[in-house]
Structure formats: C-alpha cells, structure tokens
Amino acid sequence: MKIIIALTGGIGSGKSIVSAMLRTMGYPVYDCDSKAKMVMDNSDDIKRELMHVFGRDAISVGGVINRQYLGNIVFNDATKLEQLNSIVHPAVRCDLQQWIGYNNVDRLFVETAILRSSGLGDIVGREWNVQAPLELRVNRVMKRNGMSREAVLARIQAQAYEMQTGQDTTVIINDGILAVLPQILDALSKI
C-alpha cells in the first residue's frame, strides 16, 4: 500500500530543502508548484480561462502566461486567488493522481504550500510541516525571488489558512540552526 505524505509549509519555510534531501535518498517527490506551472503552460483551456477571468494581459502575445501580472492580482485579492485556484487545482489534482499511479514505490511525497485549499488533503495520508521563523522566511524569499518585503508578506498572509497543523502532523524545523537531516530520518523511521 502506498503511503502519500504531504510536505507543507509556507513560502520560504524550506520545503524545497526537505524535498531535495528526500530525492537524494531516492524518494519520489511531486512538486506542486513546478507541476502547476507545467500544467498551466501546456493547457490551452487553462490559458483561455485565465484570459476570461483576468483579462487579456494574463497571457502574452506569444501565448506565455504572465505570472507577474497574475501574482500582483491574486496575492492582493482573496476572491481572485480563489478564482485562479479553481482553474488550476483540478488539473494539478488529475496530474498528481496519474503520477501516483505511475510510481511503484510505497512512500511518495507531495510538496505543496496549499494542501488544504488545493483539495489535495484527501489524497495524502500524512503531513510533514516545514517551519521557519517569519523573518527568516521573508529574507529567504526576498533574496531568492527579488521580491519586496510587502509582496512577500502578502503571499505569506494569503497562505495563513494553510499553516494550521493537525494532531498527527510531523513538524520539521528549518531555521538554519537545527539540523534538518536528523529530523527527516526520525520522521521516516515513524512511517
């Protein structure tokens, strides 16, 4: 039986570090962010829907999704974010289910910042929540993405609902002080 574990945590928490370590150990990890971009980029239906909901500027003349334009809209308007998610999440869910079916291993990981609102919570059986102090998260994202502090804080606020953890959630601290690998090994030993 396959055990599907969600790697959750807000933007800048360090989910990608945990994912990279798991991949190095040989575990398959489905990265929802990169897969969502791929699914969006390859779907004319999604592009048409984005233009319908967000206007012609959502898609460039060359047919490329204008992510900066969309981000400026959705991370400042919860209703618009919900509209974007309702367009993208069903396609990502379908892609994830196919990926799970193709992988013949007993432990699979799904990296996502938005487990609850994406509707993927019913696919996974366990959750590992990667956490880091707010200021460290803000600084990581500002450095990595070249975003302003205000833009990073808007994205963190947009994900606030997602940061609720359940009683059975394993917490992994990625604060730059506590070693992450021993926490991963300990969590793996409890599966």
ChimeraX attribute file (.defattr): number of C-alpha atoms within 10 A of each C-alpha:
attribute: neighborCount
match mode: 1-to-1
recipient: residues
	/A:1	7
	/A:2	14
	/A:3	14
	/A:4	18
	/A:5	20
	/A:6	24
	/A:7	28
	/A:8	28
	/A:9	28
	/A:10	24
	/A:11	23
	/A:12	25
	/A:13	26
	/A:14	23
	/A:15	23
	/A:16	18
	/A:17	14
	/A:18	21
	/A:19	20
	/A:20	13
	/A:21	14
	/A:22	19
	/A:23	13
	/A:24	10
	/A:25	9
	/A:26	9
	/A:27	16
	/A:28	20
	/A:29	20
	/A:30	20
	/A:31	18
	/A:32	21
	/A:33	14
	/A:34	11
	/A:35	15
	/A:36	18
	/A:37	14
	/A:38	12
	/A:39	17
	/A:40	20
	/A:41	14
	/A:42	12
	/A:43	11
	/A:44	12
	/A:45	10
	/A:46	18
	/A:47	20
	/A:48	16
	/A:49	15
	/A:50	22
	/A:51	15
	/A:52	11
	/A:53	14
	/A:54	18
	/A:55	12
	/A:56	14
	/A:57	13
	/A:58	22
	/A:59	19
	/A:60	11
	/A:61	9
	/A:62	6
	/A:63	12
	/A:64	13
	/A:65	20
	/A:66	13
	/A:67	12
	/A:68	9
	/A:69	13
	/A:70	19
	/A:71	16
	/A:72	12
	/A:73	16
	/A:74	20
	/A:75	20
	/A:76	15
	/A:77	13
	/A:78	12
	/A:79	12
	/A:80	17
	/A:81	16
	/A:82	14
	/A:83	14
	/A:84	20
	/A:85	15
	/A:86	13
	/A:87	17
	/A:88	19
	/A:89	18
	/A:90	14
	/A:91	16
	/A:92	21
	/A:93	17
	/A:94	10
	/A:95	17
	/A:96	20
	/A:97	12
	/A:98	11
	/A:99	15
	/A:100	19
	/A:101	11
	/A:102	9
	/A:103	12
	/A:104	12
	/A:105	13
	/A:106	11
	/A:107	17
	/A:108	20
	/A:109	23
	/A:110	24
	/A:111	24
	/A:112	23
	/A:113	25
	/A:114	24
	/A:115	23
	/A:116	16
	/A:117	15
	/A:118	19
	/A:119	12
	/A:120	19
	/A:121	15
	/A:122	9
	/A:123	17
	/A:124	17
	/A:125	11
	/A:126	19
	/A:127	23
	/A:128	23
	/A:129	25
	/A:130	25
	/A:131	21
	/A:132	19
	/A:133	13
	/A:134	16
	/A:135	11
	/A:136	15
	/A:137	22
	/A:138	24
	/A:139	17
	/A:140	17
	/A:141	19
	/A:142	17
	/A:143	11
	/A:144	10
	/A:145	10
	/A:146	12
	/A:147	14
	/A:148	14
	/A:149	13
	/A:150	11
	/A:151	18
	/A:152	22
	/A:153	19
	/A:154	17
	/A:155	17
	/A:156	20
	/A:157	14
	/A:158	18
	/A:159	18
	/A:160	12
	/A:161	13
	/A:162	19
	/A:163	18
	/A:164	11
	/A:165	15
	/A:166	10
	/A:167	6
	/A:168	9
	/A:169	14
	/A:170	19
	/A:171	18
	/A:172	26
	/A:173	19
	/A:174	23
	/A:175	17
	/A:176	11
	/A:177	7
	/A:178	11
	/A:179	12
	/A:180	18
	/A:181	15
	/A:182	11
	/A:183	17
	/A:184	18
	/A:185	11
	/A:186	11
	/A:187	14
	/A:188	11
	/A:189	8
	/A:190	7
	/A:191	9
